[in-house]
Amino acid sequence: LYVASIVHDIRTPLNGITGMLEMLDSLPKTPDEEIYLIVAKNTCKLLLFLSYDITDYSQLEANKFRANFEKLKVRELAGEILQLLSFSFEKKKLGHSLDVSESVPTYLNIDKNRFTQIMLNLLGNALKFTFKGHIRVAIEFDKYNDLLITSVRDTGIGIKLEEQKHLFKLFGKLESSAGTNPLGCGFGLAICKKLAESLGGYIGVSSQIDMGSTFTFAIKGNYSPRNSKSVSKVNSRYPSMQVESNVSSLVHPGDIQEKVQSHNFSFYFPLFSQRDRLLTTKGKEEDDKGEGEKKTPSIEEADAKSLKMKATEKKQTPPIEEDKENSPKLVPDKPRCKCNSLLIVDDNEYNLFVLQNYLKLLGMKADEAQNGKETIDVVLERSTNSCCPGYKLIVMDINMPLMDGIQATKILNKKMNCGEIPHTQIAALSAGQMRKDDENFYFKEVGFSTYVPKPTSKKEFFSLLEQFNIIDQVL
């Protein structure tokens, strides 16, 4: 009851936010404003599903969980989930695909919210730990056991075999990353396991280091024979998805992982950025408008224009000859350095997007990194730059994959003290819940110059830049 009340209090302001975003969606917008709105709506949806996770976990612990089955199109739902994360795929430059077997009925009775929650958690983890390559989703239906089987396969960093058993524990920790990511696996996979099992299914993983991981889950799905028509070759809601399904046999729970890994995923749907689409459309409209306004001059107008140009040419004063010997020689200006003075480190694409757009208001831009290990590589590479060997400021997130911000900062400070890299100020980007004075003291003790709270307002971010003389005072 206590947790339910908290979640209710979270959803109440969310209702106001989402409602106003829907109202803004109906108003005319510039391309940039369209992108800002999409980001705001997507993050609100992700926060809403996080509230579902919290509620479900408390219900499962209290043995009060209730499934909510409804008839829907699985293929369309999966497409909507991937669309929700399209911004993250685009920012990380990762490919993604969806393969829906012909064994999946057009309509199926499943728990929509719980299926979405599991998918978002698995795709979120795949995005977090995949830095190049692609993420693929495969969906099949086992009609003998009434199971909808979904696999999320990535080309990420992989997980050691002996550590895979810790993945589905609440905040379970992996020994190999305990020093660089001490906060552990978090909440997502634990709730995925409980949800899948409560919906009559299961969840599992197969993974290889540096090769990637495949998470497979199954949930109960009921359908009536009259609605068991196979999916069509072209999805009317997502016309860019061309389907050539090549999975004809039904797969049973025992061999799903082997079957998924042998699939030849046969269609992709690259989600072009809304900004590019709007700019293209707008440019075409302006070109069409410009062509419509052009007027072909008459012969009389052309002759009058020609006579006027000739009269002007006669009135022009002849050019003065230049004294090349006595004229001063111009010294070309020294090329201005174009290196960015800031480095922002965060594993969340939305956070990077917000801070970069704050800088855009000042006519600035920052370099980016997505984890502590990448940060060290970027700083070392920058130290070889003869023009600007170092950054003026690094804004460092704390909880990140591969290596967290605290470990990365300790390594960077050690390299600074040894003279291996130039001295750089490092500000912690923290979502902690300590008092400001306590948190500031803690981060300075571990090597940070200062800290900025999350979520970060424009005023707080600009104050940080002023503190380290990155910018002058902003009114």
Summary of the structure (lengths in Angstrom):
residues: 475
radius of gyration: 28.6
end to end distance: 46.6
largest distance: 96.7
contacts: 1365
relative contact order: 0.09
helix: 45%
strand: 16%
